[in-house]
Amino acid sequence: MCGIVCAFELKQNSELLRPQLLEMSKKIRHRGPDWSGIYSHNNAIMAHERLAIVDPVSGKQPLFDKHRKVILAANGEIYNHKELRGGLKNPYEFQTASDCEIILALYKEQGTAFLDQLNGIFGFALYDTEADTFFIARDHMGVIPLYMGWDVNGTFYVASELKALEGVCTTIELFPPGHFLHSETGVVTPWYKREWVDFEAVKENQTSIDNVKDALEAAVHRQLMSDVPYGVLLSGGLDSSITSAIAKKYSEKRIESNDADQAWWPQLHSFSVGLEGSPDLAAAQKVADHIGTIHHEIKFTIQEGLDAIKDVIYNLETYDITTIRASTPMYLMARVIKSMGVKMVLSGEGADELFGGYLYFHKAPTAKDFHEETVRKLNKLHMYDCLRANKSLAAWGIEGRVPFLDKEFIDVAMRINPEDKMINGERMEKWILRKAFESYLPPSVAWRQKEQFSDGVGYDWIDTLKQTVDNEISDEQLKNARFRFPIQTPTSKEEFYYRSIFAEHFPSDTAALSVPQEPSVACSTKIALEWDEAFKNLNDPSGRAVANVHDEAYV
């Protein structure tokens, strides 16, 4: 994981702006503590903070083509870079072994038309000196964060995190996932388009559990690409247990050699976090024993979590309740992982969105409603779980990878007949996924009911947070919240509490608008609240908000 801060269409002298870009870039150095680089031109400045995962020796950025005419600052990983190198039609002389340099080669060969060929996660900015144009793009799901903004003079900026732009830009916006911007048109344009967003395109499909299994194994396998020590996040839930088990299967060989050579770090380490006695810790240990990882339990106290809230909000750049609840334990865990020399981890985000794993999905009236909600969830994921997984880890210089959100695996999962994903008396949530990998896991884990991460680390964590907030925020403060926060006014004491801390770090209204706000029960979208009369009066993102789900939904 790296960080970029770039300025284009400069309205001031580049030598005057260069020191400012260095200061902006310093604010995100946690994302890339291994190297700092900067490129200056009359009409562009590109700064990069590097976390070296692939090609630590020669892959420092910004990257240049042979003639130093095209410059790239990229944050991310291109998992299929070797296949793409082999498929180039025109000769290109690579300057490094970096996976990201393939972006330069493809740009020189195809212009902006290559994005859907990339299998990876990325947010990049490219500057073509001969054409005096820039090209910016973000990956299909927004796994990698990216923001854009304009200063008082009209200079245009892009950055990996909000904090780099706050105080410099008068307008800040999220750069949307699956989109690109080329300066010739000045229009943010979608490049990621799939037919499966339409229920009619998938409703008659045949479901193959074997295809699901093969596609996810392939995704995990390619995402083990690394020249540095890596590990797996293992909560003991279904999703992280599956990714950990698959990673263990391939971890003894080096995938860069097509599994011909022994891995540089053949011992796979797994990490879990929770309060003393939490359900996640117990389940994670059971899985670790079963698959044979070197397992590390990271225990935190409630007070340690409460003490970290301000830092979590600064690093996560959000005041969303669900995200902060879940990010705090993850943030504390990441610090320990960093201390052990691990620089990359695989995580299980995305499975609940793809397979309808959240408990409220058992109330979906029809397969069409079910499918459309999964599409809505995927479209919003960049503001929630992707943001949490990326920034909680990047705060300590760790890269997070999410195999369930692999571009090829998403196509397989979302083309499943939605009727087969439905929850009923015979099938619990994510039944297809459980069947595909039940042989990899202990039965008690393969068929463990869904618990949201913030609940699974220990129920006292959420309960204490609520009590703390209730003590800190009065009824009168919440009643008058619209005067303090006229834009996206908090609707609960917990949101008011987090928003107050957020405003200390990011005081501008334009920053506040980068955070999502909508009613939810157990992580639902607003539309899904219509599925059940009982949902309409609820606004609690905790999975426990869906009462008696187990009794109603499963045999």
C-alpha positions in Angstrom: 0.0 0.0 0.0 1.3 3.4 -0.9 0.1 7.0 -1.0 -0.1 9.6 -3.8 -0.6 13.3 -3.8 -0.6 15.0 -7.2 -1.4 18.5 -8.6 -2.4 19.2 -12.2 -3.4 22.2 -14.2 -1.2 24.4 -11.9 -2.4 27.9 -11.4 0.8 28.9 -9.5 4.5 28.3 -10.3 5.5 24.7 -9.8 8.5 25.6 -7.7 6.2 27.6 -5.4 3.8 24.6 -5.1 6.4 21.9 -4.7 7.1 22.5 -1.0 3.3 22.5 -0.4 3.0 19.1 -2.1 5.8 17.7 0.0 3.9 18.8 3.2 0.7 17.3 1.9 2.4 14.1 1.1 4.0 13.9 4.5 0.5 13.7 6.0 0.0 10.3 4.4 3.5 8.9 4.9 2.1 6.2 7.2 0.8 4.6 4.0 4.3 4.4 2.5 7.1 4.6 5.1 9.7 2.9 2.8 10.5 5.7 0.3 9.4 9.2 -0.7 9.6 10.4 -4.3 8.4 13.5 -6.2 8.3 14.7 -9.8 7.9 18.4 -10.8 6.9 19.8 -14.1 5.6 23.2 -15.3 2.0 21.9 -15.2 2.2 18.9 -12.8 3.6 17.8 -9.5 3.4 14.1 -8.4 4.4 13.0 -4.9 4.6 9.3 -3.8 5.0 7.6 -0.5 6.0 4.0 -1.0 5.2 0.8 0.9 7.5 -1.7 -0.9 5.6 -5.1 -1.5 6.7 -6.0 -5.0 10.2 -5.2 -6.3 11.4 -3.4 -3.1 14.8 -2.7 -4.8 14.0 -0.9 -8.1 10.3 -0.2 -7.9 10.4 3.3 -6.2 8.0 5.9 -7.6 7.0 7.9 -9.5 7.7 5.5 -12.3 9.0 6.7 -15.7 9.0 5.2 -19.2 12.4 4.8 -20.9 12.4 8.3 -22.3 11.0 9.9 -19.2 8.1 11.3 -21.1 5.3 9.5 -19.2 5.2 9.5 -15.4 3.1 7.4 -13.1 2.3 7.6 -9.4 0.3 4.6 -8.4 -1.1 3.1 -5.2 -2.0 -0.6 -5.5 -1.2 -4.0 -6.9 -1.7 -5.3 -10.4 -2.0 -9.1 -9.9 -1.9 -10.1 -13.5 1.0 -7.8 -14.5 3.1 -10.7 -15.8 0.4 -12.0 -18.1 -0.2 -8.5 -19.4 3.5 -8.0 -20.1 3.5 -11.2 -22.2 0.5 -9.9 -24.2 1.9 -6.5 -25.2 1.7 -6.0 -29.0 4.3 -3.3 -29.1 7.8 -3.5 -27.6 8.2 -1.7 -24.3 11.4 -1.6 -22.4 10.6 -2.0 -18.7 12.7 -0.1 -16.2 11.7 -2.0 -13.1 10.1 -5.3 -12.0 7.3 -3.3 -10.4 3.8 -4.7 -11.1 2.5 -1.1 -11.6 4.9 -0.3 -14.5 2.5 -2.3 -16.8 0.2 0.7 -16.5 2.8 2.8 -18.4 3.2 0.1 -21.1 -0.5 -0.3 -21.6 -1.1 3.4 -21.7 1.6 3.9 -24.4 0.0 1.1 -26.4 -3.7 1.7 -25.9 -4.2 5.1 -24.4 -7.0 5.0 -21.8 -8.7 1.9 -23.1 -6.9 -0.7 -21.0 -8.4 -0.4 -17.5 -10.7 -3.4 -17.6 -7.7 -5.6 -18.5 -6.2 -5.0 -15.1 -6.9 -7.4 -12.4 -5.9 -5.6 -9.2 -6.6 -2.8 -6.8 -5.4 0.7 -7.7 -5.7 4.4 -7.6 -3.2 6.1 -9.9 -2.3 9.3 -11.7 -0.4 9.4 -14.9 1.1 12.5 -16.7 2.0 12.6 -20.3 4.5 15.4 -20.8 4.4 15.4 -24.6 0.6 15.8 -24.8 0.5 17.8 -21.5 -2.4 15.6 -20.3 -3.1 13.7 -17.2 -5.0 10.4 -16.6 -6.5 9.3 -13.3 -8.2 6.0 -12.5 -9.6 4.0 -9.5 -10.1 0.3 -9.3 -13.5 -1.4 -9.9 -14.6 -1.6 -6.2 -12.7 1.3 -4.7 -10.5 -1.0 -2.5 -7.9 1.7 -2.9 -9.1 5.1 -1.6 -8.8 8.2 -3.8 -10.0 11.8 -3.4 -9.9 14.9 -5.6 -10.2 18.6 -5.0 -9.5 22.1 -6.1 -7.8 25.0 -4.3 -8.8 28.7 -4.3 -6.8 29.3 -7.5 -8.3 26.3 -9.4 -5.4 23.9 -9.2 -6.6 20.4 -9.4 -5.4 17.7 -6.9 -5.8 14.0 -6.3 -4.7 12.2 -3.1 -5.0 8.8 -1.5 -6.5 10.3 1.7 -8.7 13.2 2.7 -6.2 14.6 5.2 -3.8 15.5 2.4 -6.4 17.8 0.8 -8.0 19.3 3.9 -6.9 22.9 4.5 -5.6 23.2 0.9 -8.7 22.5 -1.2 -11.9 24.4 -0.9 -13.8 21.6 -2.6 -13.1 17.9 -2.0 -14.9 15.0 -3.5 -14.6 11.2 -3.6 -13.1 9.9 -6.8 -15.7 7.2 -7.7 -14.7 3.6 -8.0 -14.6 2.1 -11.4 -14.1 5.5 -13.1 -11.4 7.4 -14.8 -10.7 11.0 -15.7 -8.7 12.2 -18.7 -7.9 15.9 -18.9 -8.8 16.1 -22.6 -12.5 15.7 -21.7 -12.4 16.7 -18.0 -15.2 14.2 -17.4 -15.2 11.5 -14.7 -16.2 8.5 -16.8 -17.2 4.9 -15.8 -14.9 2.1 -17.1 -16.2 -0.8 -15.0 -19.5 -2.0 -16.4 -21.1 -5.4 -15.9 -24.3 -7.0 -17.2 -25.0 -8.8 -13.9 -26.2 -5.6 -12.3 -29.5 -6.3 -14.0 -31.5 -9.1 -12.4 -32.8 -10.1 -15.8 -29.3 -11.0 -16.9 -28.8 -13.6 -14.1 -32.2 -14.9 -13.1 -32.0 -18.0 -15.3 -28.3 -18.9 -14.7 -27.2 -22.3 -13.5 -25.3 -22.3 -10.2 -22.0 -24.2 -10.0 -20.5 -24.6 -6.5 -17.3 -25.9 -8.2 -17.0 -22.7 -10.2 -17.3 -20.7 -7.0 -14.6 -22.8 -5.3 -12.2 -22.7 -8.3 -12.6 -18.9 -8.8 -12.0 -18.0 -5.2 -8.9 -20.3 -5.0 -7.5 -18.6 -8.1 -8.2 -15.2 -6.6 -6.4 -16.0 -3.3 -3.5 -17.6 -5.2 -2.8 -14.6 -7.4 -3.1 -12.2 -4.5 -0.3 -13.9 -2.6 2.1 -12.0 -5.0 4.6 -10.5 -2.6 8.4 -10.0 -2.1 7.9 -9.3 1.6 6.5 -11.3 4.6 2.7 -11.6 4.6 -0.1 -13.0 6.8 -3.8 -13.5 7.0 -6.5 -11.9 9.2 -8.4 -14.7 10.8 -11.5 -13.6 12.8 -12.9 -17.1 13.0 -15.9 -16.1 10.8 -16.6 -17.9 7.6 -15.1 -15.4 5.2 -11.7 -14.9 6.8 -11.5 -18.6 7.6 -11.9 -19.5 3.9 -9.3 -17.0 2.7 -6.9 -18.2 5.4 -7.4 -21.9 4.5 -6.8 -21.2 0.8 -3.8 -19.1 1.5 -2.3 -21.9 3.7 -2.8 -24.3 0.8 -0.6 -22.2 -1.5 1.8 -20.5 1.0 4.6 -23.1 0.7 5.4 -22.1 -2.9 6.4 -18.9 -4.5 3.6 -17.9 -7.0 6.0 -15.6 -8.9 7.8 -18.8 -10.1 4.5 -20.5 -11.0 4.8 -22.5 -7.7 8.1 -24.0 -8.9 10.2 -22.6 -6.1 9.9 -22.7 -2.3 8.3 -19.6 -0.8 10.6 -17.1 0.8 8.5 -17.1 4.0 6.8 -20.6 4.0 5.3 -20.3 7.5 1.9 -18.6 7.3 1.0 -16.4 10.2 -2.6 -15.6 11.1 -3.9 -12.9 13.4 -7.1 -12.4 15.3 -8.2 -9.6 17.7 -10.8 -9.4 20.5 -11.6 -8.8 24.1 -10.7 -11.5 26.6 -13.2 -14.3 26.0 -14.6 -13.0 22.7 -16.3 -15.4 20.3 -14.0 -14.5 17.5 -10.8 -15.4 19.4 -12.1 -18.9 20.2 -13.3 -19.6 16.7 -10.1 -18.2 15.1 -7.9 -20.5 17.3 -10.0 -23.5 16.2 -9.5 -22.6 12.5 -5.8 -21.9 13.0 -5.3 -25.3 14.6 -7.3 -27.0 11.8 -5.4 -25.4 8.9 -2.0 -25.2 10.6 -1.1 -21.5 10.7 1.2 -19.9 13.3 -1.5 -18.0 15.1 -1.4 -14.8 17.1 -4.2 -13.7 19.4 -4.2 -9.9 19.9 -6.3 -9.0 22.9 -7.3 -5.4 23.7 -9.2 -3.9 26.6 -12.2 -1.7 26.3 -10.3 1.2 27.7 -7.6 0.8 25.0 -10.3 0.8 22.4 -11.9 4.0 23.8 -8.5 5.7 24.0 -7.9 4.9 20.3 -11.2 6.4 19.0 -9.7 9.8 18.1 -6.8 8.3 16.2 -9.1 5.9 14.5 -11.4 8.7 13.2 -8.4 10.7 12.0 -6.9 7.7 10.1 -10.2 6.3 8.8 -11.5 9.8 7.9 -15.1 8.9 8.7 -17.8 9.3 11.3 -19.9 6.3 10.2 -20.9 4.3 13.2 -20.4 0.8 11.8 -17.0 1.6 10.4 -15.6 3.1 13.6 -17.0 0.3 15.7 -15.3 -2.3 13.6 -12.2 -0.3 12.7 -11.0 0.3 16.2 -10.1 -3.4 17.0 -8.6 -3.7 13.5 -6.5 -0.6 14.0 -5.1 -1.9 17.3 -4.4 -5.3 15.7 -2.6 -3.7 12.8 -0.1 -2.1 15.1 0.9 -5.5 16.5 1.1 -7.0 13.1 3.5 -4.2 12.0 5.7 -4.8 15.0 6.2 -8.4 13.8 7.5 -7.3 10.4 4.5 -8.4 8.3 3.7 -5.9 5.5 0.8 -7.4 3.7 -2.3 -9.4 4.9 -5.3 -11.0 3.2 -8.7 -10.2 4.6 -12.3 -11.5 4.1 -14.2 -8.3 3.1 -16.8 -8.5 0.4 -18.3 -12.0 0.9 -21.4 -10.6 2.7 -22.1 -8.2 -0.1 -21.7 -10.8 -2.9 -23.6 -13.6 -1.2 -26.1 -11.7 0.9 -24.5 -12.7 4.2 -25.9 -10.0 6.5 -28.7 -11.3 8.7 -31.3 -8.9 7.4 -31.1 -10.6 4.0 -33.4 -13.4 5.3 -36.2 -10.8 5.0 -35.7 -10.3 1.3 -39.1 -10.7 -0.3 -37.9 -12.0 -3.7 -34.8 -13.1 -5.5 -34.9 -9.8 -7.4 -35.0 -7.8 -4.2 -32.1 -9.9 -2.9 -30.0 -9.4 -6.0 -30.6 -5.7 -6.2 -29.6 -5.2 -2.6 -26.3 -7.1 -3.2 -25.6 -4.7 -6.1 -26.4 -1.7 -4.0 -24.1 -3.0 -1.2 -21.3 -3.5 -3.7 -21.7 0.0 -5.0 -21.4 1.5 -1.5 -18.6 -0.8 -0.3 -15.8 1.7 -1.0 -17.3 4.0 1.8 -17.5 1.2 4.4 -15.7 -2.1 4.5 -13.1 -1.3 1.8 -12.3 2.0 3.6 -12.0 0.2 6.9 -9.8 -2.6 5.6 -7.5 -0.3 3.7 -7.1 2.6 6.2 -7.0 0.7 9.4 -4.1 -1.3 8.1 -2.4 1.6 6.1 -2.3 3.6 9.3 0.6 1.3 10.3 2.1 0.8 6.9 0.4 -2.5 6.1 -1.3 -3.5 2.8 -4.6 -5.2 2.9 -5.8 -7.4 0.1 -9.4 -8.7 -0.3 -9.7 -11.8 -2.6 -13.5 -11.9 -2.4 -13.4 -8.5 -4.3 -11.1 -9.9 -7.0 -12.5 -8.6 -10.3 -12.8 -12.1 -11.8 -14.3 -13.7 -8.7 -16.9 -10.9 -8.5 -18.1 -11.9 -12.0 -18.5 -15.5 -10.9 -20.3 -14.7 -7.7 -22.6 -12.1 -9.1 -23.7 -14.3 -12.0 -25.0 -17.0 -9.6 -28.8 -17.4 -9.8 -30.0 -15.1 -7.0 -32.7 -17.6 -6.1 -29.9 -19.9 -5.0 -28.5 -17.3 -2.6 -31.8 -16.8 -0.8 -32.0 -17.7 2.9 -34.8 -20.1 3.8 -35.7 -23.0 6.2 -33.2 -25.2 4.4 -30.4 -22.8 3.7 -28.7 -20.3 6.0 -26.9 -17.2 4.7 -24.0 -17.8 2.3 -25.0 -21.5 1.9 -23.2 -21.8 -1.5 -20.0 -20.5 -0.1 -20.2 -22.8 2.9 -20.8 -25.8 0.7 -17.9 -24.9 -1.5 -15.4 -24.8 1.3 -16.9 -27.0 4.1 -14.2 -29.6 3.7 -11.5 -26.9 4.4 -12.9 -25.9 7.9 -14.2 -27.3 11.1 -18.0 -27.9 10.9 -18.6 -25.5 13.8 -16.9 -22.7 11.8 -18.2 -23.7 8.3 -21.7 -23.4 9.6 -21.2 -20.7 12.2 -23.9 -17.9 12.0 -22.8 -14.5 10.8 -21.5 -12.1 13.4 -20.4 -8.6 12.4 -16.8 -7.9 13.2 -17.6 -5.3 15.8 -19.8 -7.8 17.6 -17.6 -10.8 17.3 -14.6 -9.2 19.0 -16.7 -9.1 22.2 -20.2 -7.8 22.8 -19.0 -5.6 25.7 -17.1 -3.4 23.2 -20.3 -2.1 21.5 -22.3 -1.9 24.7 -19.5 0.1 26.4 -19.2 2.4 23.4 -22.9 3.1 23.6 -22.8 3.8 27.3 -19.7 6.1 26.9 -21.4 8.1 24.2 -24.6 8.4 26.2 -22.6 9.9 29.1 -20.7 12.3 26.8 -23.6 13.6 24.7 -26.7 15.1 26.3 -30.2 14.9 24.9 -30.1 18.7 24.5 -27.0 18.5 22.3 -28.6 15.9 20.0 -31.8 17.9 19.9 -29.9 21.0 18.7 -27.4 19.1 16.5 -28.7 20.9 13.4 -27.2 24.1 14.6 -23.7 22.7 15.0 -23.9 20.4 12.0 -26.3 21.8 9.5 -24.9 19.6 6.8 -25.5 15.8 7.3 -26.9 16.5 10.8 -26.2 13.5 13.2 -29.3 11.5 14.0 -28.0 9.6 17.1 -25.8 10.4 20.0 -23.1 8.0 18.8 -23.0 9.6 15.4 -22.9 13.1 17.1 -19.9 11.9 19.2 -18.0 10.7 16.2 -18.9 13.6 14.1 -17.6 16.0 16.8 -14.2 14.3 16.7 -14.2 14.2 12.9 -14.8 18.0 12.8 -11.7 18.5 15.0 -9.6 16.8 12.4 -11.5 17.9 9.3 -13.4 21.1 9.9 -14.6 21.8 6.4 -18.1 21.1 5.2 -16.7 19.6 2.0 -14.8 17.0 4.0 -18.0 16.0 6.0 -19.8 15.4 2.7 -17.3 12.7 1.8 -18.8 10.5 4.5 -22.0 8.5 3.8 -25.1 8.9 6.0 -28.2 6.7 5.7 -30.5 4.7 8.0 -29.5 1.1 8.5 -30.3 -2.0 10.4 -27.6 -4.7 10.6 -25.7 -3.0 7.7 -28.7 -2.8 5.4 -29.2 0.0 2.8 -32.1 2.3 3.3 -34.2 0.6 0.7 -34.0 -2.8 2.5 -35.6 -1.2 5.5 -38.9 -1.6 3.6 -38.6 -5.4 3.7 -40.0 -5.7 7.2 -42.3 -3.5 9.2 -40.0 -4.0 12.3 -37.0 -2.6 10.4 -38.7 0.8 9.8 -38.3 1.9 13.4 -34.8 0.7 13.8 -31.5 2.4 13.0 -28.8 0.2 14.5 -26.0 -1.2 12.4 -25.2 -4.0 14.8 -26.1 -7.5 13.7 -27.8 -8.0 17.0 -30.4 -5.5 15.8 -32.1 -8.3 13.9 -33.8 -10.1 16.7 -34.4 -13.8 16.7 -33.0 -14.3 13.3 -31.7 -17.8 14.1 -35.1 -19.0 15.2 -36.9 -17.6 12.2 -34.5 -18.3 9.4 -32.9 -21.7 9.9 -33.7 -25.2 10.8 
